[in-house]
Amino acid sequence: MRTPSPADSGQLPPLIAIVGPTAVGKTALSIRLAEAVGGEIVSADSRQVYRGMDIGTAKATPEEQARAPHHLIDIVSPDEPLSLAQFQEISYLAIEGIIARARVPLLTGGTGQYVMAVLEGWQIPRVPPQEDLRRKLYEDAEDLGADALHGRLAALDPEAAESIDARNVRRVVRALEVCLVTGQPISEQQGKSPPPYRLLIIGLRLPRPELYARIDRRVEHMFEQGLEAEVQELLAEGYGFDLPAMSGVGYGQFEDYMAGEASLDEVKQEIQRATRRFVRHQANWFRGDDPRIHWFEAQPDPFPLVLKVAKEFLAPPAARDPSG
């Protein structure tokens, strides 16, 4: 990633981010905006990186991807790990490539950790996965409970424990892994170094009842598209529910069904409930009072207003509205 100098700070290349909760309409808006401003989309979705996981992740269709170039979709198999540090690194490479082509990078997605790692330039500890240690920590979480594992992190790194929900076992395990391998709290190894881009963050939102109704409809549509068959195919290829990729919303809920312990309707309802829970979690990353985010209501069509703001942001310095 380039390092800006004070002399060129006013000439930094633009980066537009489109954020917001699941099912609010980020994909459709990003494609329309990319078409209008000569942009390319960098996906910031922790599930869409996996090949073969299309329906359950609401991945842009081939037709949609043909309308605007997409990056960081279908880059690893479901059994391949992709760390936050790796995602951040390849995101910056993709963004630099787009800028080199004199086009506009649009970072789009609802995985708050991924988005903010890029926008804020997180300094992420480069500690390779320690599979034996991870396995032991997951076993401890299973045997002793997630709260006990979180308590262990709190003893080693109170600051990290304060920022990580005990229910998010994967993040707790990672924080413990870094602490135990390096002998240093992960919170002391994490800093921020803003990337060399001029940022515009567009946020989409809907009243919660409308968003929940949209989530329910989207899940119904996923089943109509063949979500069950997609899960069956992934399992047939050897990707089990023990994989982090297969434990996520839209996939992990099928485990009981495949074991004959739940009906398809129950799976559908649990995916809808899990998605609503995830939306509440996303609100912690994309806060309504965050002054960096330009919020737009997703209904009625926000595109004309978003395009106006984007064009003003992309205009040469002399042509920008000084009122900002």
Secondary structure as UniProt FT lines:
FT   HELIX           6..11
FT   STRAND          14..19
FT   TURN            22..23
FT   HELIX           26..37
FT   STRAND          39..43
FT   TURN            46..49
FT   TURN            51..52
FT   TURN            55..58
FT   HELIX           62..67
FT   STRAND          70..71
FT   TURN            78..79
FT   HELIX           84..100
FT   TURN            101..102
FT   STRAND          104..108
FT   HELIX           112..119
FT   TURN            120..121
FT   STRAND          122..123
FT   HELIX           131..144
FT   HELIX           146..156
FT   HELIX           158..163
FT   TURN            166..167
FT   HELIX           169..182
FT   HELIX           186..189
FT   STRAND          191..192
FT   STRAND          198..205
FT   HELIX           208..225
FT   HELIX           227..236
FT   TURN            237..238
FT   TURN            241..242
FT   HELIX           244..247
FT   TURN            249..251
FT   HELIX           252..254
FT   HELIX           255..258
FT   TURN            259..260
FT   HELIX           264..285
FT   TURN            288..289
FT   TURN            291..292
FT   STRAND          293..297
FT   HELIX           303..314
FT   HELIX           317..319
FT   TURN            322..323
//
